[in-house]
Amino acid sequence: MPARPSSSGAAAALPAPATAPLAGAVARRARSRRARSLQRFIATVVALAVLAAALDLLDIPLDRLPGIAGRMAEVLARRYWPPEIAHVSWPDYLRAFLQTLQMSFAATAVGLVLAAPLAWLAAFNVSPARRLGHPLARLALTAARSVHEMVWTILLVTVVGFGMLAGTLALTIFCVGFAGKLFAEAVEAIEPGPVEAIRATGAGPLQVLLFAVLPQVRVAWAGIAVYTWDAVFRAATIIGFFGAGGMGTFLRESVQRVESQQVAAIILSIVAVVVAAELLSSWARARIADAAA
């Protein structure tokens, strides 16, 4: 008759099955960490090699960089100081500032109105036309965003002539691409539950948008709208350099006349206005976030 195993021997044999999976998991995590470390090392080496090749291809003289700050300070002190503040106090310049502000508001308003339906079509999770509307909307947003607003300004100036119309159209196109992409990303990040619940009732795409999508994205879209105006206003201060009116027109004229002190005053005024717009934008986004909390 075979002998029974003792209880102490059975107890000693119990931990073995539980220890093996744990040891295997630890070994797998260690191998995973080593693999990630090796990937990061390879990525770092490749990035440094690409950077070195780019510097060599562009023939950038790195030995001139250490003294660039001193040379820049010398040029600014000799040619651009003191700024001619009286130049930016002229009524014509103040009128150009108001034109820049109006141009940014008009372009943002029209651009947001055009960007909202494009974002609806471009968001794959709620797009009412996934086969045709979705890729076309994505293409439109990418095309509007891929060309810089300065390039749009140059192209539109050749079409409609110099003035505020070319600048407003260029900024509108920029706004459509910029805001449309952010709108679409906000829609794609929503919770799918409300959308599925509304669809289960037999609602159409427009009802899904109004009652399931917009309630989830209205705060995000409001913040994006304010941020978009901030970006459009910063662009509006410069596009006049290419003939689109506004503050940039004065900058172009002063540069062409080599009036460096006037250029310094205009640049300082643009920086001051952009900083004020950034503060206003941050305050508005904070108020929107507080209202949603």
C-alpha positions in Angstrom: 0.0 0.0 0.0 1.6 3.3 -1.1 2.5 5.7 1.7 0.5 8.9 2.0 2.3 12.2 1.5 2.8 14.1 4.7 0.9 17.3 5.2 4.2 19.2 5.6 5.4 18.0 2.2 2.2 19.0 0.5 2.4 22.4 2.0 5.9 22.8 0.9 5.0 21.9 -2.7 2.1 24.4 -2.9 4.0 27.7 -3.5 5.9 26.3 -6.5 3.0 26.6 -9.0 2.3 30.2 -7.8 5.9 31.2 -7.9 6.6 30.2 -11.6 4.1 32.6 -13.2 5.3 35.4 -11.0 8.9 34.9 -12.0 7.9 34.7 -15.6 6.0 38.0 -15.4 9.0 39.6 -13.8 11.3 38.3 -16.5 8.9 39.5 -19.2 8.8 43.0 -17.7 12.6 43.1 -17.5 12.9 42.1 -21.1 10.3 44.7 -22.1 12.2 47.4 -20.2 15.4 46.4 -21.9 13.7 46.5 -25.3 12.3 50.0 -24.6 15.7 51.2 -23.4 17.3 49.8 -26.6 14.7 51.5 -28.8 15.2 54.9 -27.0 19.0 54.5 -27.5 18.6 53.7 -31.2 16.1 56.6 -31.7 18.5 59.0 -29.9 21.5 57.9 -32.0 19.4 58.2 -35.3 18.2 61.7 -34.3 21.7 62.9 -33.5 23.0 61.4 -36.8 20.2 63.2 -38.7 21.0 66.5 -36.9 24.7 66.1 -37.7 24.0 65.4 -41.3 21.6 68.4 -41.6 24.2 70.7 -40.0 26.8 69.4 -42.4 24.5 69.7 -45.5 23.4 73.2 -44.6 27.0 74.3 -43.9 26.0 76.1 -40.7 29.1 77.8 -39.1 28.6 76.8 -35.5 31.7 78.8 -34.5 29.8 82.0 -35.1 27.0 81.2 -32.7 28.7 82.1 -29.4 29.1 85.8 -30.3 25.8 86.2 -32.0 24.0 87.7 -29.0 26.6 90.4 -28.5 26.6 91.3 -32.2 22.8 91.5 -32.2 22.8 93.7 -29.2 25.3 96.0 -30.9 23.2 96.3 -34.1 20.0 96.9 -32.1 21.7 99.6 -30.0 23.3 101.3 -33.0 20.4 101.2 -35.5 17.1 100.6 -33.7 17.5 102.5 -30.5 15.7 104.6 -29.4 12.4 103.5 -31.0 10.4 106.3 -32.6 7.3 106.0 -30.4 5.7 109.1 -32.0 5.5 107.2 -35.3 3.0 104.7 -33.8 1.0 107.5 -32.2 -0.1 108.9 -35.6 -3.9 108.7 -36.3 -3.2 106.7 -39.5 -1.3 104.0 -37.5 -4.1 103.8 -34.9 -6.6 103.5 -37.8 -4.5 100.6 -39.2 -4.6 99.0 -35.7 -8.4 99.1 -35.7 -8.4 97.7 -39.3 -6.2 94.8 -38.1 -8.5 94.1 -35.2 -11.6 94.2 -37.4 -9.9 92.0 -40.0 -9.1 89.4 -37.4 -12.7 89.4 -36.0 -14.3 89.1 -39.4 -12.0 86.3 -40.5 -12.5 84.4 -37.3 -16.3 84.7 -37.4 -16.6 83.6 -41.0 -13.9 80.9 -40.6 -15.5 79.4 -37.5 -18.9 79.2 -39.3 -17.2 77.3 -42.2 -15.0 75.2 -39.9 -17.9 73.7 -37.8 -19.7 71.7 -40.6 -16.3 70.7 -42.1 -15.3 69.4 -38.6 -18.6 67.5 -38.4 -17.9 65.8 -41.7 -14.2 65.2 -40.9 -14.8 63.5 -37.5 -15.0 59.9 -38.5 -17.1 58.8 -35.4 -20.1 61.0 -36.3 -19.6 61.9 -39.9 -22.8 61.6 -41.8 -21.0 60.7 -45.1 -18.0 58.5 -44.2 -17.3 57.4 -47.8 -17.3 60.7 -49.5 -17.8 63.6 -47.1 -15.2 62.5 -44.6 -12.2 62.3 -46.9 -13.2 65.5 -48.8 -13.6 67.4 -45.5 -10.3 66.1 -44.3 -8.7 67.1 -47.6 -10.2 70.6 -47.4 -8.9 71.1 -43.8 -5.5 69.8 -44.7 -5.2 72.0 -47.8 -6.3 75.1 -45.8 -3.8 74.3 -43.0 -0.8 73.2 -45.1 -0.3 76.5 -46.9 1.0 79.3 -44.6 -1.2 82.4 -44.2 1.5 84.5 -45.7 1.5 82.5 -48.9 -2.3 82.7 -49.0 -2.0 86.5 -48.7 0.5 86.7 -51.6 -1.7 84.5 -53.8 -4.9 86.4 -53.0 -3.2 89.8 -53.5 -2.5 88.8 -57.0 -6.1 87.8 -57.5 -8.1 90.5 -55.8 -5.5 93.2 -55.4 -4.0 95.0 -52.5 -6.1 95.8 -49.5 -8.1 94.4 -46.6 -10.1 91.9 -48.8 -7.1 89.8 -49.6 -6.0 89.8 -45.9 -9.4 88.9 -44.6 -9.8 86.0 -47.2 -6.3 84.7 -46.3 -7.0 84.8 -42.6 -10.4 83.1 -43.2 -8.7 80.2 -45.0 -6.2 79.9 -42.2 -8.9 80.0 -39.6 -10.9 77.2 -41.4 -7.9 74.9 -41.4 -6.7 75.7 -37.9 -10.1 75.6 -36.1 -11.5 72.8 -38.2 -8.8 70.4 -37.3 -9.2 71.2 -33.6 -13.0 71.0 -33.8 -12.8 67.6 -35.5 -10.3 66.3 -32.9 -12.6 67.4 -30.1 -15.6 65.6 -31.7 -13.6 62.4 -32.1 -12.7 62.4 -28.4 -16.4 62.5 -27.2 -18.0 59.6 -25.3 -19.8 57.2 -27.7 -22.6 56.4 -25.3 -24.8 59.4 -25.9 -24.3 59.2 -29.6 -25.4 55.5 -29.6 -28.4 56.3 -27.4 -29.6 59.0 -29.7 -29.1 56.8 -32.8 -31.0 54.0 -31.1 -34.1 56.3 -31.1 -34.0 56.5 -34.9 -32.6 60.1 -34.9 -30.9 61.3 -38.0 -27.3 62.7 -38.3 -28.4 66.3 -37.6 -30.3 65.3 -34.4 -27.2 63.3 -33.3 -25.1 66.4 -33.8 -27.5 68.7 -31.9 -28.4 66.5 -29.0 -25.4 64.1 -28.5 -22.3 65.8 -30.0 -22.7 69.5 -29.3 -23.5 69.1 -25.6 -20.2 67.3 -25.2 -18.0 69.7 -27.2 -19.5 73.1 -26.7 -17.0 74.0 -24.0 -14.1 72.7 -25.9 -15.3 74.5 -29.1 -15.7 77.7 -27.2 -12.1 77.5 -26.0 -10.9 76.6 -29.4 -12.8 79.6 -30.9 -11.0 82.0 -28.6 -7.7 80.5 -29.2 -8.3 80.6 -32.9 -9.0 84.3 -32.8 -5.8 84.8 -30.8 -3.8 83.0 -33.6 -5.6 84.9 -36.3 -5.0 88.3 -34.7 -1.2 87.5 -34.4 -1.2 86.6 -38.1 -3.2 89.7 -39.0 -0.5 92.0 -37.5 2.0 90.8 -40.1 0.2 90.0 -43.4 0.0 93.7 -44.2 3.7 93.4 -45.0 2.6 91.6 -48.1 0.0 94.1 -49.2 -3.1 93.0 -47.1 -3.5 96.2 -45.1 -3.4 96.8 -41.4 -0.4 97.4 -39.1 1.9 95.4 -41.4 1.6 98.0 -44.1 3.4 100.5 -41.9 6.1 97.9 -41.1 6.7 97.3 -44.8 7.0 101.0 -45.6 9.4 101.7 -42.8 11.6 98.7 -43.8 11.6 99.9 -47.4 12.7 103.4 -46.3 15.3 101.9 -43.9 13.8 103.8 -41.0 15.1 101.4 -38.4 13.8 103.4 -35.4 10.3 103.4 -36.8 10.6 99.7 -37.4 11.6 99.2 -33.8 8.6 101.2 -32.6 6.2 99.2 -34.9 7.6 95.9 -33.7 7.3 96.9 -30.1 3.7 98.0 -30.7 2.9 94.6 -32.4 4.5 92.7 -29.5 2.5 94.8 -27.0 -0.8 94.2 -28.9 -0.2 90.5 -29.3 0.7 90.2 -25.6 -2.6 92.0 -24.7 -4.5 89.7 -27.0 -2.9 86.6 -25.4 -3.8 87.8 -22.0 -7.4 88.4 -23.1 -7.5 85.0 -24.8 -6.2 83.3 -21.6 -8.7 85.1 -19.5 -11.6 84.2 -21.8 -10.6 80.5 -21.9 -10.3 80.4 -18.1 -13.8 81.9 -17.7 -15.1 79.3 -20.2 -13.5 76.5 -18.2 -14.8 77.8 -14.9 -18.3 78.1 -16.3 -18.1 74.4 -17.5 -16.8 73.2 -14.1 
